[in-house]
Amino acid sequence: MRDYKKYDVWAKAHEFTLFIYKEVLIFFSINEKYDLMSQLKRATYSVPLNIVEGCGRNTDKDFVHFLDISLGSVQEA
């Protein structure tokens, strides 16, 4: 099992998630709260969570699969 905290990509994804929550989402209006804000939140926190999940897998193939999912979330955000 890999230690996700050793990966710079996880640290940067985590920092990005905190940035979105602290610096970006506060500017959204109430009308956007349940649509755009919700989608941005899900896409943002999906990136580091998928990296962590991939680190918990036993094969390189599974690990790469979850990194690919994370990449998709980055493109969505």
Steps between C-alpha positions, in 0.01 A plus 500: 500500500631844406515802731296770325659775712832436324355604164534867407196468276285408801632796702430739212151355446429538871622861497287568192192359677560724801551799270171437320310467827661802670558742213262420215174355628438795732433717195221283360148632527215318670355413159817312409527324834326178403612463141834643399642517853405141571657377177822694564523359853456141384752535216752670727504260792478202266858562384689436829251233610556295187875528545463368854274218385746407227782488754300246695482261205744215462588513132660768287216459251240589765712789624529644149125454449423722800756757387317508168171560682666787688616650173143491373386686811767764446372557149146524634591765758 
